[in-house]
Structure formats: structure tokens, C-alpha cells
Amino acid sequence: MSKEASSDIGLIGLAVMGQNLVLNMADHGYHVSVYNRTTTRMTAFVDRVQNEEPCSERVHGYESLEEFVASIKRPRKVILLVKTGRGTDAAIDSLLPHMEEGDIVIDGGNAHWMDTIRREKDIRARGLHFMGSGVSGGELGARFGPALMPGGSDEAWTSLQPIWEAIAAKVDPDTGKPYEDYAAGKPITEGTPCTAYLGPDGAGHYVKMVHNGIEYVDMQLICESYFLMKELLSMQPDEIAAVFHDWNQGVLDSYLIEITADILAQRDPRDASRFLVDQVLDTAGQKGTGKWTSISTLDLGIPANAMAEAVFARFLSALKVERVAASQVLKGPGVEFSGDQQEFIDLIRQALYSSKICAYAQGFSLMTEAQQEFNWQLDFGTIAKVWRGGCIIRARFLQKITDAYDNDPELANLMLDPYFRDALHDGQSAWRKVVAAAAESGIAVPAFMSALAYFDGYRSAVLPANLLQAQRDYFGAHTYERTDEERGRFFHVDWPVDGRPEIEV
């Protein structure tokens, strides 16, 4: 272990994501220094690399932070992949005494963007740079090409950019389709990298958080589609798998649709006569980023009910014991279907695509408001490009989102783009039939229903909020605006005016 400054970059935190990102960088020719608070994990990783990986001469382990930092070329670039929150702060506190002016700390975890803003400000005051970079794609993405969403100073990005562009997922520049030859075990070097500078301080982590919020909705919509086929159409998992495989050949082509087909076709390793999905307990976990997204929509006043419903659906799933007990007490309608199965499957497909459009519209509307709140200048077409490969929500239709913002950078809402407008018009009849059938059969589809409510609410020139605001003025003197006066003028009356009015019954 040489103490010479020979490494291009360093990484702290050797859980699976950290290990895979190190191998990704080493595969692309970069020398990487590694450090872990638990030294045995570092030595075990380096030993494995030495014995199994062709890039072994480019991975260097260090037992002390001092040696680790000294081994990295200036300006030093150090990636943190440690536990978010206090774990990240502790790692920074331990690292900074060994760093020098101009060095760069990169947080690759799922940090809260406000923490990133705070850390960037504090570290910048010390003459160093701090970048918050979302990393999406899971373990496989980290190994062979994630989507990377960096935010920080321009100067720090200039230094980090060659490495980030090298290790990011790549897409075909003409079609936007990702290159995913993971099985070959070789670094992907051709194509457009799925990374770009997104803005200062917390911009990168905010965009990653919104990505995860959309991911929550996308997954919930797919699950509701599966559940309708299972409960209403009485289809077996392998039959539903075939449907998702077919859908993945069209506009719904995406990573999540692809893996759903794989999951549903998987037999139980304990008993090949049954399907594994039927043995998986119906309680879903979460790491908090979907909740952060929903809280941010409330803080910024952005209607994103589908995102919130996806989070609530996970909360509801966790009430397994209560739900089992309630199923014996609370009764709904019987589930019956007498129509054409294939026809209804196609209705679900259209409802899924329409709801998916609304979910993304909510995510991009949230980012539109956030950039005003935090003084960022987000490029939404570029964000959609970054999400085309490597990340969990990678999908064919992201190219259509890029096209939409290329055509109109000031687009108020994704649903107003001609392509998405036409898709919603074409799909809404099927969408309504699916939601109605689910309601009549007592099958919960909260993401489908909330997405449809968002569409209907957004397209309505008049909503019942006139009555709501009158109620607020009645009991709290909160004032109201009038339809026959210009906006911005507020009025109040002492209710009821001239005594309580006569009400005919």
C-alpha cells in the first residue's frame, strides 16, 4: 500500500453499493482508494478484488483516513456512501481534517436535500467543495452503469465530470434506448452518459428524491394492474407475467415492467408447483424518500396526490394484522367479471399509461416549483435524459418527456404537451372504465383513482373551491376573491348577510 498520491478518486463506505461503484470506476481505468470504518470489511473486499477482478491493480485499500486521503491526487475527490443523516455528518467530520482547500467531498447516498444545502454551505466556507449526487440503479447499476444526478459548484463538477460520465449508464443517442450488456461483464463506453450537472447545492439530491417519488407511484400502479388481473380476472401469475412481457414491447417498455414479468413468472424455490409472488407477504417497506417527496409537495403547495397515495398504500400494507381482522368484519361487494378478458386487459394497459403520465406530470411540476424556492435553474429535458438509463424508472417514454421540454422549455404541465395530451384523450375512456370496475368490485386502486382525480381536477376550469373559500370566510373571516373583480382583491362579509336566509325544503 503506497502512500504516494496515485489514485484518481477515493471512496468511503464499502457496503455492496460502494463496492460495486469502486469496481465500476476501476473497470473504466481509474485508480480508486478505499476506506471503511470497519477495517476487516475493507481488507476482505480488497482481497476479493485481488483474487477475482481484472481491475485489481487499480483498487487500493487503506486502514487509516490519513493514508487514504494522502493517496489521492489533488484536487482530491472522495465519495461517501455511508448511512444517511448523522452517519454522513460523522464521516464528514472525520474526513475534513485531512482534506485541503479545493478538495471535493461527494455524498452519493440518498440524503435529504436540505442536509445537502447545509453541508455544502458549511464546507464551502472552509474552502472545500461538497457535491450531493443521487445514484440510482441499485447494486447492478452501481456496478455497470447507474444514473447519476450531481449538484454542487461548477468547479467541483468540472473535476468530477470525466469520472461520472465514464461510469454512468449509456443510452443510444438516436433512440434513447439504454445499452445494458451487463451479462458480458464489460464496461459500457459507447452512447450518451446518463448524468449531467443539475445545479448548485441540493439540486442533485432533490432531483433524485423526486425520481424516487415517481418510482413509488410507478410501482404502485403496476401492482394495482397486477391485482386487477389477479382478483377481477382470476388470472394466474404466469398468465399475468405474459401480459407484462407483451406490454414491455410497446409504449410501456420500462425496467419496472420488465422485472414485473420476471417476478410473476418465478416459481417458488421451495415448491415448484406454486409461484413465488404468492408466497411473498403483502407488506411493503420503504426508506423514506417517497415520504420526503410527499412532504415537499405539501410544503410547496403542489398537488401530487398520486405520489402521496403511493406512500399511503405502503403504510396501509404494513397494517397486515389489522387488515386481516378487518376483513372478517367489514364487507364489500362481491367480485364478479362477465366481460371479455382480453378487452379488459387492454383497458388496464391504457389506464396504466394514462396514470403514469399523471405521475410524471406531478413530479416535474414539483421540480418546477422547487427551483423557484431554492434558486435553482433545472433543465427538465436534461433530467429526463439522465433518467433514460441506469435508474429504476428508466423507460421508453422518458424520451417523449425530453422531446416535450425541448419543444417548450416553459411547459407549465407535462399533460399539456401535444403528445401527452393526445395520449390522455385516447386513454381516458379505458381509464374511467377500469376505475369504475375496481370501485364496483371493491378492489382498492388508490393510485389509479388519485391520478384520474388529478387529471379531472387539473382540466376543470371551475372547481368547488368557491364554496370552500366561502366556508372559510364564514367561520374564520379568511376573505375571498370575486368572479366579477380582478384577481388580487379580497372581500369579506359578515355571514349570514342580512340575517339567515330562507331555505326551502
C-alpha positions as CSV (number, residue, x, y, z in Angstrom):
1,M,0.0,0.0,0.0
2,S,1.9,3.0,-1.3
3,K,1.5,6.4,0.4
4,E,2.1,8.2,-2.9
5,A,-0.8,10.3,-4.3
6,S,-1.5,7.9,-7.2
7,S,-5.3,7.4,-7.0
8,D,-7.8,9.4,-9.1
9,I,-10.6,9.2,-6.6
10,G,-11.4,7.7,-3.2
11,L,-14.5,6.1,-1.7
12,I,-15.6,5.6,1.9
13,G,-18.3,3.1,2.7
14,L,-17.9,-0.4,1.4
15,A,-21.3,-1.9,1.6
16,V,-22.5,-3.5,-1.7
17,M,-23.3,-0.2,-3.4
18,G,-19.9,1.2,-2.5
19,Q,-18.0,-1.9,-3.6
20,N,-19.8,-2.0,-6.9
21,L,-19.2,1.6,-7.6
22,V,-15.4,1.1,-6.9
23,L,-15.3,-1.8,-9.4
24,N,-17.2,0.3,-12.0
25,M,-14.6,3.1,-11.7
26,A,-11.7,0.7,-11.8
27,D,-13.1,-1.0,-14.9
28,H,-13.0,2.3,-16.6
29,G,-9.3,2.8,-15.9
30,Y,-9.4,4.9,-12.7
31,H,-7.3,4.1,-9.7
32,V,-9.5,4.1,-6.6
33,S,-8.5,4.3,-2.9
34,V,-11.0,2.7,-0.5
35,Y,-11.5,3.1,3.2
36,N,-14.1,1.6,5.6
37,R,-14.6,2.4,9.3
38,T,-14.6,-1.4,9.9
39,T,-11.2,-2.3,8.6
40,T,-12.0,-6.0,8.1
41,R,-14.6,-5.2,5.5
42,M,-12.1,-3.1,3.6
43,T,-9.4,-5.9,3.7
44,A,-11.9,-8.6,2.7
45,F,-13.1,-6.5,-0.3
46,V,-9.5,-5.7,-1.5
47,D,-8.5,-9.4,-1.1
48,R,-11.5,-10.5,-3.2
49,V,-10.7,-7.9,-5.8
50,Q,-7.1,-9.1,-5.9
51,N,-8.2,-12.7,-6.5
52,E,-11.2,-12.2,-8.7
53,E,-11.2,-9.0,-10.7
54,P,-9.1,-8.0,-13.7
55,C,-9.0,-4.4,-12.5
56,S,-7.3,-5.5,-9.2
57,E,-4.2,-3.3,-9.7
58,R,-6.4,-0.2,-9.7
59,V,-8.1,-0.7,-6.3
60,H,-6.1,0.3,-3.2
61,G,-7.1,-0.2,0.4
62,Y,-6.1,1.9,3.4
63,E,-6.6,1.3,7.1
64,S,-6.3,5.0,8.2
65,L,-8.0,8.1,6.9
66,E,-4.8,9.9,6.9
67,E,-3.1,7.4,4.5
68,F,-6.3,7.1,2.5
69,V,-6.5,10.9,1.8
70,A,-2.8,11.2,1.1
71,S,-3.1,8.6,-1.6
72,I,-5.5,10.7,-3.8
73,K,-4.3,13.2,-6.4
74,R,-5.2,16.9,-5.9
75,P,-7.8,18.2,-6.1
76,R,-8.8,15.2,-4.0
77,K,-12.2,13.7,-4.8
78,V,-13.8,11.5,-2.1
79,I,-17.1,9.7,-2.4
80,L,-19.2,9.0,0.7
81,L,-21.5,6.0,0.6
82,V,-22.4,5.7,4.2
83,K,-25.6,5.8,6.3
84,T,-27.5,8.9,5.7
85,G,-28.1,11.6,8.3
86,R,-25.8,11.5,11.3
87,G,-23.7,8.8,9.7
88,T,-22.8,11.2,6.8
89,D,-22.1,14.1,9.2
90,A,-19.8,11.8,11.3
91,A,-18.0,10.7,8.1
92,I,-17.5,14.3,7.0
93,D,-16.3,15.4,10.4
94,S,-13.7,12.6,10.4
95,L,-12.6,13.3,6.8
96,L,-12.3,17.1,6.7
97,P,-9.3,17.5,9.0
98,H,-7.2,15.5,6.4
99,M,-8.5,17.5,3.3
100,E,-7.2,20.7,1.9
101,E,-8.5,23.8,0.1
102,G,-10.0,22.9,-3.3
103,D,-10.7,19.2,-2.4
104,I,-14.1,17.7,-3.1
105,V,-16.4,15.6,-1.0
106,I,-19.2,13.8,-2.9
107,D,-22.2,12.4,-1.0
108,G,-23.6,9.5,-3.1
109,G,-26.3,8.4,-0.6
110,N,-30.0,9.2,-0.5
111,A,-29.5,12.4,1.5
112,H,-32.3,14.9,2.3
113,W,-31.7,17.9,0.1
114,M,-31.8,20.3,3.0
115,D,-29.0,18.4,4.6
116,T,-27.0,18.7,1.4
117,I,-27.7,22.5,1.2
118,R,-26.4,22.8,4.8
119,R,-23.3,20.7,4.3
120,E,-22.4,22.4,1.0
121,K,-22.6,25.8,2.7
122,D,-20.5,24.8,5.7
123,I,-17.8,23.0,3.6
124,R,-17.6,25.8,1.1
125,A,-16.9,28.2,4.0
126,R,-13.8,26.1,4.7
127,G,-12.5,26.4,1.2
128,L,-13.6,23.0,0.0
129,H,-16.3,21.7,-2.3
130,F,-19.3,19.5,-1.5
131,M,-21.4,17.7,-4.0
132,G,-24.6,15.8,-3.4
133,S,-25.1,13.3,-6.2
134,G,-28.0,10.9,-6.4
135,V,-27.1,7.4,-7.5
136,S,-29.9,5.3,-9.0
137,G,-29.9,1.8,-10.4
138,G,-29.4,-0.4,-7.4
139,E,-26.5,-2.8,-7.0
140,L,-26.4,-3.8,-10.6
141,G,-26.5,-0.1,-11.8
142,A,-23.6,0.8,-9.4
143,R,-21.6,-2.0,-10.9
144,F,-22.2,-1.5,-14.6
145,G,-23.8,2.0,-15.0
146,P,-26.1,4.0,-12.8
147,A,-28.0,7.2,-13.4
148,L,-26.0,9.9,-11.6
149,M,-27.6,13.2,-10.5
150,P,-25.0,15.6,-9.2
151,G,-25.5,19.0,-7.6
152,G,-22.8,21.4,-6.3
153,S,-20.4,24.0,-7.6
154,D,-19.5,24.3,-11.3
155,E,-15.8,23.9,-10.4
156,A,-16.4,20.7,-8.5
157,W,-18.4,19.3,-11.4
158,T,-15.7,20.1,-13.9
159,S,-13.3,18.0,-11.8
160,L,-15.7,15.1,-11.3
161,Q,-17.4,15.1,-14.7
162,P,-15.0,12.8,-16.6
163,I,-15.3,10.1,-14.0
164,W,-19.1,10.4,-13.6
165,E,-19.6,10.4,-17.4
166,A,-17.4,7.3,-17.7
167,I,-19.2,5.2,-15.1
168,A,-22.8,6.3,-15.8
169,A,-25.3,4.2,-17.8
170,K,-25.2,4.9,-21.5
171,V,-28.1,5.3,-24.0
172,D,-28.3,5.3,-27.7
173,P,-28.1,9.0,-28.8
174,D,-30.7,8.4,-31.6
175,T,-33.3,6.2,-29.9
176,G,-32.7,6.9,-26.2
177,K,-32.6,3.2,-25.6
178,P,-30.1,2.1,-22.9
179,Y,-27.1,-0.1,-23.5
180,E,-27.4,-2.8,-20.9
181,D,-25.0,-5.6,-21.9
182,Y,-24.4,-6.4,-18.2
183,A,-24.1,-10.1,-18.9
184,A,-20.8,-9.5,-20.8
185,G,-19.3,-8.1,-17.6
186,K,-17.5,-5.4,-19.6
187,P,-17.7,-1.6,-19.1
188,I,-20.1,0.2,-21.4
189,T,-18.3,3.0,-23.2
190,E,-20.5,3.9,-26.1
191,G,-23.5,6.2,-26.1
192,T,-24.8,9.2,-24.2
193,P,-24.0,9.1,-20.4
194,C,-26.9,9.2,-18.0
195,T,-25.5,12.1,-15.9
196,A,-25.4,15.8,-16.1
197,Y,-24.8,18.8,-13.8
198,L,-28.2,19.7,-12.4
199,G,-27.5,22.8,-10.3
200,P,-26.0,24.1,-7.1
201,D,-26.0,22.7,-3.5
202,G,-29.0,20.3,-3.0
203,A,-30.3,20.2,-6.6
204,G,-28.9,16.8,-7.4
205,H,-30.3,15.2,-4.3
206,Y,-33.7,16.9,-4.8
207,V,-34.0,15.5,-8.3
208,K,-33.0,12.1,-7.0
209,M,-35.7,12.3,-4.4
210,V,-38.4,13.2,-7.0
211,H,-37.1,10.3,-9.0
212,N,-37.9,8.1,-6.1
213,G,-41.3,9.7,-5.5
214,I,-42.2,8.9,-9.1
215,E,-40.8,5.4,-8.6
216,Y,-43.2,4.9,-5.7
217,V,-46.2,5.7,-8.0
218,D,-44.9,3.7,-10.9
219,M,-44.5,0.6,-8.8
220,Q,-47.9,1.1,-7.1
221,L,-49.7,1.5,-10.5
222,I,-48.0,-1.7,-11.7
223,C,-49.1,-3.5,-8.6
224,E,-52.7,-2.3,-9.0
225,S,-52.7,-3.5,-12.6
226,Y,-51.5,-6.9,-11.4
227,F,-54.1,-7.0,-8.6
228,L,-56.9,-6.3,-11.0
229,M,-55.9,-9.1,-13.3
230,K,-55.5,-11.4,-10.3
231,E,-58.6,-10.5,-8.3
232,L,-61.1,-9.4,-11.0
233,L,-60.0,-11.6,-13.9
234,S,-58.9,-14.6,-11.8
235,M,-55.6,-14.9,-13.7
236,Q,-52.6,-16.9,-12.6
237,P,-49.2,-15.2,-12.0
238,D,-47.6,-16.8,-15.2
239,E,-50.6,-15.5,-17.3
240,I,-50.1,-12.0,-15.9
241,A,-46.4,-12.3,-16.5
242,A,-47.1,-12.9,-20.2
243,V,-49.3,-9.7,-20.2
244,F,-46.5,-7.6,-18.7
245,H,-44.0,-9.1,-21.1
246,D,-46.2,-8.1,-24.0
247,W,-46.7,-4.6,-22.6
248,N,-42.9,-4.2,-22.4
249,Q,-42.8,-4.4,-26.2
250,G,-44.8,-1.1,-26.6
251,V,-45.1,2.3,-25.0
252,L,-44.9,0.9,-21.5
253,D,-41.4,-0.5,-22.2
254,S,-39.5,0.0,-18.9
255,Y,-37.3,-1.6,-16.4
256,L,-40.1,-1.9,-13.8
257,I,-42.4,-3.6,-16.3
258,E,-39.6,-5.9,-17.4
259,I,-38.8,-7.1,-13.8
260,T,-42.5,-7.4,-13.0
261,A,-42.8,-10.0,-15.8
262,D,-39.8,-11.9,-14.4
263,I,-41.1,-11.8,-10.8
264,L,-44.6,-13.1,-11.7
265,A,-43.1,-16.0,-13.8
266,Q,-40.8,-17.1,-11.0
267,R,-41.6,-20.4,-9.4
268,D,-41.2,-20.9,-5.6
269,P,-37.7,-22.4,-4.9
270,R,-39.3,-24.4,-2.1
271,D,-42.1,-25.8,-4.2
272,A,-42.0,-25.5,-8.0
273,S,-45.8,-26.2,-8.2
274,R,-46.5,-22.7,-7.0
275,F,-45.4,-19.1,-7.8
276,L,-43.1,-17.2,-5.5
277,V,-45.1,-14.0,-5.6
278,D,-48.0,-15.8,-3.9
279,Q,-45.7,-16.6,-1.0
280,V,-44.4,-13.1,-0.5
281,L,-46.2,-11.4,2.4
282,D,-48.2,-8.3,1.3
283,T,-46.4,-5.7,3.5
284,A,-44.2,-3.2,1.7
285,G,-41.2,-1.4,3.2
286,Q,-39.7,2.0,2.4
287,K,-36.6,4.0,3.1
288,G,-38.3,7.4,3.4
289,T,-37.6,9.2,0.1
290,G,-41.2,8.8,-1.1
291,K,-42.4,10.3,2.1
292,W,-39.9,13.2,1.7
293,T,-41.3,13.8,-1.7
294,S,-44.9,13.9,-0.4
295,I,-43.9,16.3,2.4
296,S,-42.2,18.5,-0.1
297,T,-45.3,18.7,-2.3
298,L,-47.3,19.8,0.8
299,D,-44.6,22.4,1.8
300,L,-44.5,23.8,-1.7
301,G,-48.3,23.6,-2.4
302,I,-48.1,21.3,-5.4
303,P,-50.9,18.8,-6.0
304,A,-49.3,15.4,-6.2
305,N,-52.0,13.2,-4.8
306,A,-50.8,10.1,-6.7
307,M,-47.4,10.3,-5.1
308,A,-48.9,10.6,-1.7
309,E,-51.3,7.8,-2.3
310,A,-48.4,5.5,-3.3
311,V,-46.8,6.3,0.1
312,F,-50.1,5.8,1.9
313,A,-50.6,2.4,0.1
314,R,-47.3,1.2,1.7
315,F,-48.4,2.4,5.1
316,L,-51.7,0.6,4.7
317,S,-50.0,-2.6,3.6
318,A,-48.0,-2.5,6.8
319,L,-51.2,-2.9,8.8
320,K,-51.4,-6.6,8.0
321,V,-52.7,-7.8,11.3
322,E,-55.4,-5.1,11.4
323,R,-56.4,-5.8,7.8
324,V,-56.8,-9.5,8.3
325,A,-59.0,-8.8,11.3
326,A,-61.0,-6.1,9.4
327,S,-61.6,-8.5,6.5
328,Q,-63.8,-10.5,8.8
329,V,-65.9,-7.5,9.9
330,L,-66.0,-5.0,7.0
331,K,-67.7,-6.4,3.9
332,G,-67.7,-5.0,0.4
333,P,-69.3,-6.1,-2.9
334,G,-68.7,-9.4,-4.4
335,V,-66.1,-9.6,-7.2
336,E,-67.6,-10.6,-10.5
337,F,-66.5,-10.2,-14.0
338,S,-68.5,-11.1,-17.0
339,G,-66.9,-9.2,-19.9
340,D,-64.2,-10.0,-22.4
341,Q,-60.9,-10.7,-20.5
342,Q,-58.6,-9.6,-23.3
343,E,-60.5,-6.4,-23.8
344,F,-60.3,-5.6,-20.1
345,I,-56.6,-6.3,-20.1
346,D,-56.2,-3.7,-22.8
347,L,-58.3,-1.2,-20.8
348,I,-55.9,-1.8,-17.8
349,R,-52.9,-1.1,-20.1
350,Q,-54.4,2.2,-21.2
351,A,-55.3,3.2,-17.7
352,L,-51.7,2.3,-16.6
353,Y,-50.2,4.5,-19.2
354,S,-52.5,7.4,-18.6
355,S,-51.9,7.2,-14.8
356,K,-48.2,7.0,-15.4
357,I,-48.3,10.3,-17.4
358,C,-50.0,12.0,-14.5
359,A,-47.4,10.7,-12.0
360,Y,-44.6,12.1,-14.0
361,A,-46.5,15.4,-14.5
362,Q,-46.8,15.7,-10.8
363,G,-43.0,15.0,-10.3
364,F,-42.0,17.6,-12.9
365,S,-44.5,20.2,-11.5
366,L,-42.9,19.7,-8.1
367,M,-39.4,20.3,-9.5
368,T,-40.7,23.4,-11.3
369,E,-41.8,24.9,-8.0
370,A,-38.7,23.7,-6.1
371,Q,-36.4,25.5,-8.4
372,Q,-38.1,28.8,-7.6
373,E,-38.0,28.0,-3.9
374,F,-34.3,27.1,-3.8
375,N,-33.0,29.3,-6.5
376,W,-32.0,26.6,-9.0
377,Q,-32.3,26.5,-12.7
378,L,-33.3,22.9,-13.6
379,D,-33.3,21.7,-17.1
380,F,-36.2,19.3,-17.3
381,G,-35.3,17.9,-20.7
382,T,-31.8,17.0,-19.4
383,I,-33.3,15.4,-16.2
384,A,-35.5,13.2,-18.4
385,K,-32.4,12.3,-20.4
386,V,-30.5,11.3,-17.3
387,W,-33.4,9.0,-16.3
388,R,-33.4,7.1,-19.6
389,G,-30.8,4.6,-18.5
390,G,-29.4,3.1,-15.3
391,C,-32.1,4.3,-12.9
392,I,-35.1,2.3,-11.6
393,I,-37.7,4.3,-13.5
394,R,-35.9,4.1,-16.9
395,A,-38.5,3.8,-19.6
396,R,-39.0,4.3,-23.3
397,F,-41.4,7.2,-22.8
398,L,-38.8,9.4,-21.0
399,Q,-37.6,10.3,-24.5
400,K,-41.1,11.8,-25.0
401,I,-40.6,13.9,-21.9
402,T,-37.2,15.1,-23.2
403,D,-38.9,16.0,-26.5
404,A,-41.7,17.8,-24.7
405,Y,-39.3,20.1,-22.9
406,D,-37.2,20.6,-26.0
407,N,-40.3,21.8,-27.8
408,D,-41.4,24.0,-24.9
409,P,-38.9,24.7,-22.1
410,E,-41.6,26.7,-20.3
411,L,-44.2,23.9,-20.4
412,A,-46.5,24.5,-17.4
413,N,-47.5,20.9,-17.1
414,L,-46.4,17.7,-18.9
415,M,-50.1,16.9,-19.6
416,L,-50.3,20.0,-21.9
417,D,-47.7,18.7,-24.3
418,P,-49.4,17.6,-27.5
419,Y,-48.1,14.0,-27.3
420,F,-49.2,13.5,-23.7
421,R,-52.4,15.5,-24.2
422,D,-53.4,13.1,-27.1
423,A,-52.4,10.0,-25.1
424,L,-54.6,11.1,-22.2
425,H,-57.5,11.9,-24.5
426,D,-57.2,8.5,-26.2
427,G,-56.8,6.6,-22.9
428,Q,-59.3,8.3,-20.6
429,S,-62.3,6.2,-21.5
430,A,-60.5,3.0,-20.7
431,W,-59.1,4.6,-17.6
432,R,-62.6,5.5,-16.3
433,K,-63.9,2.0,-17.0
434,V,-61.1,0.4,-15.1
435,V,-61.5,2.7,-12.1
436,A,-65.3,2.2,-12.1
437,A,-64.9,-1.6,-12.4
438,A,-62.5,-1.6,-9.5
439,A,-64.8,0.6,-7.3
440,E,-67.9,-1.6,-8.1
441,S,-65.9,-4.7,-7.3
442,G,-64.4,-3.4,-4.1
443,I,-60.8,-3.6,-5.3
444,A,-58.6,-0.9,-3.9
445,V,-56.7,1.0,-6.7
446,P,-55.7,4.3,-5.0
447,A,-53.0,5.3,-7.5
448,F,-55.3,4.8,-10.5
449,M,-58.1,6.7,-8.8
450,S,-56.0,9.6,-7.5
451,A,-54.2,10.0,-10.9
452,L,-57.6,10.2,-12.6
453,A,-58.8,12.8,-10.0
454,Y,-55.7,14.8,-10.7
455,F,-56.4,14.8,-14.4
456,D,-60.0,15.7,-13.9
457,G,-59.2,18.4,-11.4
458,Y,-56.4,20.0,-13.5
459,R,-58.6,20.1,-16.6
460,S,-61.5,21.7,-14.8
461,A,-62.0,25.5,-15.3
462,V,-64.2,25.6,-12.3
463,L,-63.8,23.6,-9.0
464,P,-66.0,23.6,-5.8
465,A,-63.4,25.6,-4.0
466,N,-65.7,28.6,-4.3
467,L,-67.9,27.0,-1.6
468,L,-64.8,26.0,0.4
469,Q,-63.5,29.6,0.4
470,A,-66.9,30.9,1.4
471,Q,-66.9,28.4,4.3
472,R,-63.5,29.7,5.4
473,D,-64.7,33.3,5.3
474,Y,-67.9,32.3,7.2
475,F,-66.2,30.7,10.2
476,G,-62.8,32.4,10.1
477,A,-63.1,35.7,8.2
478,H,-60.4,34.4,5.8
479,T,-61.8,36.6,2.9
480,Y,-62.5,35.6,-0.7
481,E,-62.0,36.9,-4.2
482,R,-64.9,37.6,-6.6
483,T,-65.5,36.4,-10.1
484,D,-66.6,39.8,-11.1
485,E,-63.5,41.6,-9.8
486,E,-59.8,41.4,-10.8
487,R,-57.6,38.9,-9.1
488,G,-55.8,40.0,-6.0
489,R,-58.8,42.0,-4.5
490,F,-60.2,40.3,-1.4
491,F,-63.6,40.7,0.3
492,H,-65.3,39.7,3.5
493,V,-68.9,39.8,4.6
494,D,-70.5,39.1,8.0
495,W,-72.3,35.8,7.4
496,P,-75.2,35.4,7.1
497,V,-75.8,38.7,5.2
498,D,-79.0,40.5,6.3
499,G,-79.9,37.6,8.6
500,R,-80.2,33.9,8.0
501,P,-81.7,33.2,4.5
502,E,-84.9,31.2,4.0
503,I,-84.1,27.6,2.8
504,E,-86.9,25.8,1.0
505,V,-87.2,22.1,1.9
